[in-house]
Amino acid sequence: MKKSYLLPLVVSIGLFSCTKSGTDTTSGTGANTNKTSYKVNGVVDVSIQNNPDSNTSVTTLTITDTLKSAQKITLSLDGLPNGVTGTLSNTSGYPTYTSVLTFVDASNATPGVYPIKLNCEGSISGKASYTINLTVRADHDYANDWIGTADAITRLVNGDPGPSFTETITHGDRPNRVVFHNFFNDGVDVYADIRPDGENVDIPSQTINGAIYSGGLSTVNDPSGRHILGGRVTRTTNGNLLGYDIGLTMR
């Protein structure tokens, strides 16, 4: 089976080259309630990874203003996920000035997409907000190593083997998730989550066509280099639970 691995990047870059527009959030009456006259340039979506070689994103922001009177613009961040730090080299200043925005995956943040708010406030012309979509990627997506076709066989625990059949394995809807097509030779699609060690697989309980599937698999490599999955899975139909040993050999 062909394996593929993600190559680490030294520093992540913005996912889109076009700067984003802000939303005026000014409200209320009195001082500091004028519509915003300033703009933050260089706001883009960014990506970091659970890997020391690519866990940092650096973006330079430029704050400009069309107001003739000098005003201080203050910047802050909201919505950082656990495990990610976000810093601004300058949190306030008089335009035109720059601030370097840095995100660091400091402690293996949970992979996903997080909307980060860059909040801005002018001393004269009110408030604005920008949304930065921060993507945290898993260190290695083991699902890519499993995609392919497998020869499979099942048997009741302590019973005789059943007929052999073919399963197709595809990538699931998130990193480290695969989908077994024609699972149990039942013609159903069952998903499984690969553990961080890349060698063990959990099949969460899922109900398909009235049957409940759950269990776990482990991987080994035989001398010929083939990838083999083996484990125990249960199938419950109409309240009757049966345990099966299952084996899959990647072609």
Buried (B, 14 or more C-beta within 10 A) or exposed (E): BEEEEBEEBEEBEBEEEEBBEBEEBBEEEEEBEEEBBBBBEBBBBBBBBBBEEBBBBBBEBBBEBEBEEEBEBBBEBEBBBEBBBBEBEBEBBEBEBBBEBBBBBEEBBEBEEBEBBBBBBBBBBBBBBBBBBBBBBBBBBBBBBBBBBBBBBBEEEEEEEBEEBEBEBBBBEEBBBBBBBBBBBBEBBBBBBBEEEBEBBEBEEBEBEEBBBBBBBBBEEEEEEBBBBEBEBBBBEEEEEEEBBBBBBBE
